[in-house]
């Protein structure tokens, strides 16, 4: 059984076709510059790269090109679209209504439209992608998997802000959390690696990349996470500030003369690792400047990032009454041994006995604590597409 996983951005589309019998990826692809001059599709399958440059005025054109690539006589991996049994769609925001994945219906589509105001940069292209697939594959079952769903198990004391309660009731202002599919996947893999039931574990998952978040997973459920009403809250990130005194915003508007739009751009696009280092939002560039050129601001940016992650680990260990496993995943979490070491340094008091030798690895499931360590730490590559495919399969 083959399931197609679709992840639509405003002008891009990532996809993966997965054989659910083996859970192997048959093809992965990226469509870029949708609706812009220079539209291009890049597909990888069977160790080969297939590139198509073709005008795409919208996501329907892009989806059609994806399906053509998958059934291409030379570079394709299936003979016909009939071999795609279902489609799983990643959607960023499901609001409070959806605590799990759902089969797409007219009511679900209406609810996604209603949630668009909570994620104006993400939900609209997600919706466009779903409609494009429905137009081209009207008889194929489709499932939506929400980034926010996994965190809907948080208790009120964790997800509410201390603002007038009416703002929560009327405007739905609360913590939602994101990266839920990734946090869910790696927490399950951690339990599997330990040979234990996830319901018996307290796990802290660290999804560290350009966008970054930490989650507290107790007995298999998210009880808190660092991202909030939007992905801006929490950790220092590639271009986002993470936690900041809200008065800074009003100060910049009232005293420094910035517009609300300018402040929003500063907080989301000009801050974080980029803003502090002055070098880049790419951790690899900043690590090069820090370690090979000894640039103070780059060293500072990396130190701030590690410091904030460590803060959350300590905080979440406290709220869960301890921790059994700490997991590192995503671009930085999987590929920066130095960052993992910096974060785990000094956590001996929690029961973490770090193994520097085992930590010298990238992108491979590995235990990076000593065998006798009371608290285990793992590098676990995330696979959100497989998690989406598994949720989709459950509906079949």
C-alpha positions as CSV (number, residue, x, y, z in Angstrom):
1,X,0.0,0.0,0.0
2,X,1.4,3.4,-1.1
3,X,0.6,6.6,0.7
4,X,1.5,10.1,-0.7
5,X,2.4,12.7,1.9
6,X,2.0,16.3,0.9
7,X,3.4,19.4,2.7
8,X,2.5,22.7,1.0
9,X,4.1,26.1,1.6
10,X,3.0,29.4,0.0
11,X,5.2,28.9,-3.1
12,X,6.7,25.4,-2.4
13,X,5.6,21.8,-2.0
14,X,7.4,18.9,-0.4
15,X,6.2,15.4,-1.0
16,X,7.1,11.7,-0.3
17,X,5.6,8.5,-1.5
18,X,5.9,5.7,1.1
19,X,5.4,2.0,0.8
20,X,3.6,1.2,4.0
21,X,4.4,-2.5,3.8
22,X,8.0,-1.8,4.4
23,X,7.8,1.9,5.5
24,X,10.4,2.7,2.9
25,X,10.3,5.9,0.9
26,X,9.8,5.2,-2.8
27,X,10.4,8.8,-3.8
28,X,10.9,12.2,-2.2
29,X,10.5,15.5,-3.9
30,X,10.4,19.3,-3.7
31,X,8.6,21.7,-5.9
32,X,9.8,25.3,-5.7
33,X,8.7,28.8,-7.0
34,X,5.1,27.9,-7.5
35,X,3.4,30.8,-9.2
36,X,6.8,32.4,-9.8
37,X,9.1,32.5,-12.8
38,X,11.6,29.6,-12.7
39,X,9.3,26.9,-11.2
40,X,11.2,23.6,-10.7
41,X,10.5,20.1,-9.4
42,X,13.3,17.9,-8.0
43,X,12.6,14.3,-7.3
44,X,14.9,11.7,-5.8
45,X,14.1,8.0,-6.3
46,X,16.2,4.8,-6.7
47,X,19.4,6.8,-6.0
48,X,18.8,9.1,-9.0
49,X,17.7,12.8,-9.2
50,X,15.0,13.8,-11.7
51,X,14.5,17.6,-12.4
52,X,11.7,19.2,-14.3
53,X,11.6,22.9,-15.0
54,X,8.1,24.0,-16.0
55,X,5.8,26.9,-15.5
56,X,3.4,26.3,-12.6
57,X,0.8,29.0,-12.1
58,X,-0.7,27.4,-8.9
59,X,-0.6,24.4,-6.6
60,X,-2.9,22.4,-8.9
61,X,-0.3,22.6,-11.6
62,X,2.4,21.7,-9.0
63,X,0.4,18.6,-7.8
64,X,-0.2,17.5,-11.4
65,X,3.5,17.7,-12.1
66,X,4.2,15.7,-8.9
67,X,1.9,12.9,-10.1
68,X,3.4,13.0,-13.6
69,X,6.8,12.6,-12.0
70,X,5.8,9.6,-9.9
71,X,4.3,7.7,-12.9
72,X,7.0,8.9,-15.4
73,X,8.0,6.0,-17.7
74,X,11.7,6.5,-17.0
75,X,12.1,8.2,-13.7
76,X,8.8,7.2,-12.0
77,X,8.3,4.7,-9.2
78,X,4.7,3.6,-9.9
79,X,2.8,2.7,-13.1
80,X,-0.4,4.6,-12.4
81,X,-2.1,6.8,-9.9
82,X,-4.2,3.8,-8.9
83,X,-1.2,2.7,-6.9
84,X,-1.6,5.7,-4.6
85,X,-4.2,4.4,-2.0
86,X,-4.4,7.6,0.1
87,X,-2.9,11.0,0.6
88,X,-1.8,12.5,4.0
89,X,-1.6,16.3,4.3
90,X,0.4,18.2,6.8
91,X,-1.5,21.2,8.2
92,X,0.1,23.5,10.7
93,X,-2.9,24.6,12.8
94,X,-5.9,22.7,13.9
95,X,-6.9,25.0,16.7
96,X,-8.6,23.5,19.8
97,X,-11.0,21.3,17.9
98,X,-8.6,18.7,16.6
99,X,-6.5,16.6,19.0
100,X,-5.8,14.0,16.4
101,X,-5.6,13.4,12.6
102,X,-8.9,13.3,10.7
103,X,-10.4,12.2,7.4
104,X,-11.0,15.2,5.2
105,X,-14.6,16.2,4.9
106,X,-16.4,19.4,3.9
107,X,-16.7,20.3,7.6
108,X,-13.0,19.7,8.2
109,X,-12.2,22.0,5.3
110,X,-14.5,24.7,6.8
111,X,-12.7,24.3,10.1
112,X,-9.3,24.7,8.5
113,X,-10.5,27.9,6.9
114,X,-11.6,29.2,10.3
115,X,-8.2,28.3,11.8
116,X,-6.4,30.2,9.0
117,X,-6.4,33.4,11.1
118,X,-4.3,31.6,13.7
119,X,-1.7,30.6,11.2
120,X,-2.0,33.0,8.2
121,X,1.4,32.1,6.7
122,X,0.8,28.3,6.9
123,X,-2.8,27.2,6.8
124,X,-3.8,28.9,3.5
125,X,-1.2,27.1,1.4
126,X,-2.0,23.9,3.2
127,X,-5.6,24.3,2.2
128,X,-4.7,25.1,-1.4
129,X,-2.7,21.9,-1.5
130,X,-5.6,19.8,-0.2
131,X,-8.0,21.4,-2.7
132,X,-5.5,20.8,-5.6
133,X,-5.2,17.1,-4.6
134,X,-9.0,16.7,-4.3
135,X,-9.4,18.1,-7.8
136,X,-6.9,15.7,-9.4
137,X,-7.7,12.7,-7.2
138,X,-11.4,13.0,-6.3
139,X,-11.8,9.3,-5.3
140,X,-8.7,8.9,-3.2
141,X,-9.1,9.1,0.6
142,X,-7.3,12.0,2.2
143,X,-6.3,12.7,5.8
144,X,-5.1,15.8,7.5
145,X,-2.4,15.6,10.2
146,X,-2.0,18.7,12.4
147,X,1.2,20.1,13.8
148,X,-0.8,21.3,16.8
149,X,-2.8,18.1,17.5
150,X,-0.2,16.3,19.7
151,X,-0.1,19.2,22.2
152,X,-3.8,19.3,22.7
153,X,-3.3,17.1,25.8
154,X,-1.7,20.0,27.7
155,X,-3.5,21.0,30.9
156,X,-5.1,24.4,31.2
157,X,-2.4,25.6,33.6
158,X,0.1,24.9,30.8
159,X,-1.6,26.3,27.8
160,X,-3.4,29.4,29.2
161,X,-1.7,32.8,29.4
162,X,-2.3,35.1,32.4
163,X,-4.3,37.6,30.4
164,X,-8.0,38.4,30.8
165,X,-9.8,35.1,30.4
166,X,-12.2,36.7,28.0
167,X,-9.4,37.0,25.4
168,X,-9.0,33.2,25.5
169,X,-12.8,32.7,25.2
170,X,-13.4,35.3,22.5
171,X,-10.1,35.4,20.6
172,X,-8.7,31.9,21.3
173,X,-5.4,33.3,22.6
174,X,-3.6,30.4,24.2
175,X,-0.5,28.2,23.7
176,X,-1.0,25.7,20.9
177,X,2.5,24.4,20.3
178,X,3.9,23.1,17.0
179,X,6.3,20.4,15.6
180,X,3.8,18.0,17.2
181,X,4.2,15.3,14.6
182,X,8.0,15.3,15.1
183,X,7.8,15.3,18.9
184,X,5.3,12.4,18.8
185,X,7.4,10.4,16.4
186,X,10.7,10.7,18.3
187,X,9.1,10.0,21.7
188,X,7.6,6.8,20.3
189,X,11.0,5.8,18.8
190,X,12.7,6.6,22.2
191,X,10.4,4.2,24.0
192,X,11.0,1.6,21.3
193,X,14.8,2.0,21.6
194,X,14.5,1.4,25.3
195,X,12.1,-1.5,24.9
196,X,9.6,0.2,27.2
197,X,6.0,1.2,27.1
198,X,5.8,5.0,26.4
199,X,3.1,5.2,29.0
200,X,5.7,4.4,31.6
201,X,8.2,7.1,30.5
202,X,8.9,10.8,31.1
203,X,10.5,12.1,27.9
204,X,11.9,15.5,26.9
205,X,12.1,15.9,23.1
206,X,14.2,18.6,21.6
207,X,13.4,19.5,18.0
208,X,16.3,21.7,17.2
209,X,16.6,23.4,13.8
210,X,16.1,26.8,12.3
211,X,12.7,26.5,13.9
212,X,13.1,24.9,17.3
213,X,11.0,23.6,20.2
214,X,11.1,21.4,23.3
215,X,8.2,19.2,24.5
216,X,7.5,17.5,27.8
217,X,6.0,14.1,27.0
218,X,4.6,12.2,30.1
219,X,3.1,8.8,29.7
220,X,2.9,9.3,26.0
221,X,1.1,12.7,26.1
222,X,2.4,16.2,25.6
223,X,2.0,18.1,28.9
224,X,3.9,21.2,27.8
225,X,5.9,22.6,24.9
226,X,8.0,25.7,24.3
227,X,6.2,27.2,21.2
228,X,3.0,29.1,22.0
229,X,0.2,31.0,20.3
230,X,2.6,31.2,17.4
231,X,6.0,29.5,16.6
232,X,7.7,32.7,17.9
233,X,7.6,31.7,21.6
234,X,10.2,29.6,23.3
235,X,13.7,28.9,22.2
236,X,16.1,31.2,20.4
237,X,15.8,30.1,16.8
238,X,17.3,30.8,13.4
239,X,15.6,34.2,12.9
240,X,13.1,34.2,15.8
241,X,13.6,35.8,19.2
242,X,11.9,33.1,21.3
243,X,10.8,34.3,24.7
244,X,11.0,38.1,25.1
245,X,9.6,40.7,27.5
246,X,6.3,41.8,25.8
247,X,7.1,45.4,26.9
248,X,9.9,45.4,24.4
249,X,7.3,45.4,21.6
250,X,5.4,48.4,23.0
251,X,8.6,50.2,23.6
252,X,9.8,49.8,20.1
253,X,6.4,51.1,18.8
254,X,5.9,53.9,21.2
255,X,9.5,55.1,21.9
256,X,11.5,54.0,18.9
257,X,8.9,54.8,16.2
258,X,8.6,51.3,14.7
259,X,5.3,50.1,13.2
260,X,3.7,46.9,14.3
261,X,4.6,45.4,11.0
262,X,8.3,46.3,11.4
263,X,8.4,44.9,14.9
264,X,6.8,41.7,13.7
265,X,9.5,41.4,11.0
266,X,12.3,42.0,13.5
267,X,11.0,39.4,15.9
268,X,10.3,36.7,13.3
269,X,12.8,37.3,10.6
270,X,15.8,39.4,11.8
271,X,16.4,38.1,15.4
272,X,17.6,34.8,16.9
273,X,20.9,33.3,15.8
274,X,21.0,35.7,12.8
275,X,20.3,38.8,14.9
276,X,22.9,38.0,17.6
277,X,25.6,36.6,15.4
278,X,25.2,39.0,12.5
279,X,26.5,36.1,10.3
280,X,23.6,33.9,9.3
281,X,20.5,32.0,10.4
282,X,22.2,28.8,9.3
283,X,23.8,27.1,12.4
284,X,26.6,25.7,10.2
285,X,27.8,29.2,9.2
286,X,27.6,30.4,12.7
287,X,29.5,27.4,14.1
288,X,32.2,28.0,11.5
289,X,32.5,31.6,12.6
290,X,32.5,30.7,16.2
291,X,35.0,27.8,16.2
292,X,37.2,28.6,13.2
293,X,37.3,32.4,13.5
294,X,36.6,32.8,17.2
295,X,34.0,35.5,16.5
296,X,32.5,36.6,19.8
297,X,28.9,37.2,18.6
298,X,28.7,33.8,16.9
299,X,30.0,32.1,20.1
300,X,27.4,34.1,22.1
301,X,24.6,33.2,19.7
302,X,25.3,29.5,20.1
303,X,25.7,29.8,23.9
304,X,22.4,31.6,24.1
305,X,20.7,28.8,22.1
306,X,22.2,26.0,24.3
307,X,21.3,28.0,27.5
308,X,17.7,28.3,26.5
309,X,17.3,24.6,25.6
310,X,19.0,23.7,29.0
311,X,16.5,25.9,30.7
312,X,13.6,24.1,29.2
313,X,15.0,20.7,30.0
314,X,15.3,21.7,33.7
315,X,11.9,23.2,33.7
316,X,10.2,20.2,32.1
317,X,12.0,17.7,34.4
318,X,10.6,19.7,37.3
319,X,7.0,19.7,36.0
320,X,7.0,16.0,35.2
321,X,8.7,15.1,38.5
322,X,11.8,13.8,36.8
323,X,12.9,12.6,33.3
324,X,13.8,9.2,31.9
325,X,14.9,10.2,28.4
326,X,16.2,13.3,26.6
327,X,15.9,13.2,22.8
328,X,17.6,15.4,20.2
329,X,16.2,15.6,16.7
330,X,15.9,17.8,13.5
331,X,18.7,19.6,11.7
332,X,20.8,20.8,14.6
333,X,19.8,18.2,17.0
334,X,20.7,15.4,14.6
335,X,23.9,16.9,13.1
336,X,25.7,19.0,15.7
337,X,27.5,16.9,18.3
338,X,29.0,20.1,19.7
339,X,25.5,21.6,20.4
340,X,24.3,18.4,22.0
341,X,27.3,18.3,24.3
342,X,26.9,22.0,25.2
343,X,23.3,21.4,26.1
344,X,23.9,18.2,28.2
345,X,27.0,19.7,29.9
346,X,26.3,20.2,33.6
347,X,23.2,18.0,33.8
348,X,24.9,15.4,36.0
349,X,22.6,16.5,38.8
350,X,19.7,15.2,36.8
351,X,21.3,11.8,36.3
352,X,22.8,12.4,32.9
353,X,26.1,10.8,32.3
354,X,27.2,12.0,28.9
355,X,29.3,9.8,26.5
356,X,31.5,12.1,24.4
357,X,32.7,9.2,22.3
358,X,29.2,8.0,21.4
359,X,28.1,11.5,20.7
360,X,30.5,11.8,17.7
361,X,27.7,10.9,15.3
362,X,25.3,12.6,12.9
363,X,21.9,11.6,11.6
364,X,21.8,8.1,13.1
365,X,19.8,6.7,16.0
366,X,22.3,6.6,18.8
367,X,22.4,6.6,22.6
368,X,24.8,9.4,23.6
369,X,24.9,8.6,27.4
370,X,26.9,6.0,29.2
371,X,25.2,2.6,29.8
372,X,25.0,3.3,33.6
373,X,23.4,6.7,33.0
374,X,20.2,7.1,35.1
375,X,18.7,9.5,32.5
376,X,19.2,8.4,28.9
377,X,19.9,10.7,26.0
378,X,19.4,9.8,22.3
379,X,19.9,11.2,18.9
380,X,16.8,10.2,16.9
381,X,16.3,11.3,13.3
382,X,12.8,12.6,12.9
383,X,10.5,11.3,10.2
384,X,7.4,13.4,10.1
385,X,6.4,12.1,6.7
386,X,6.3,8.5,8.0
387,X,4.2,9.6,11.0
388,X,1.8,11.3,8.7
389,X,1.6,8.2,6.5
390,X,0.9,6.0,9.6
391,X,-1.9,8.3,10.7
392,X,-3.3,8.2,7.2
393,X,-3.0,4.4,7.0
394,X,-5.1,4.1,10.3
395,X,-8.1,5.5,8.4
396,X,-7.9,2.8,5.7
